[in-house]
Structures are given as C-alpha cells and as structure tokens.
Amino acid sequence: PFANLSKFESNPSVQNFANTLTVEDMVRYVESKLAA
C-alpha cells in the first residue's frame, strides 16, 4: 500500500482520511505510476 492507514483505522472518519495521507505517500504513488 502507498499509505500507512494505521492512524485512520483507529479513527475511521472520512474527514480525517485526507489528514493521514502525507507527501511521502503521494510521492510513492506517483513514482509507482511513472514506473508502470
């Protein structure tokens, strides 16, 4: 997975989901798409 969702799992609110995504998660996602 691209994101560490352990914090989200402890408080699974949709409003909090964006707060769990970090810049590093986004970078990993983009890198995986570029490498495909």
Protein Blocks (a to p, Z undefined) as FASTA:
>chain_A
ZZdcklmmmmccfklmmmmpcfklmmmmmmmmmmZZ
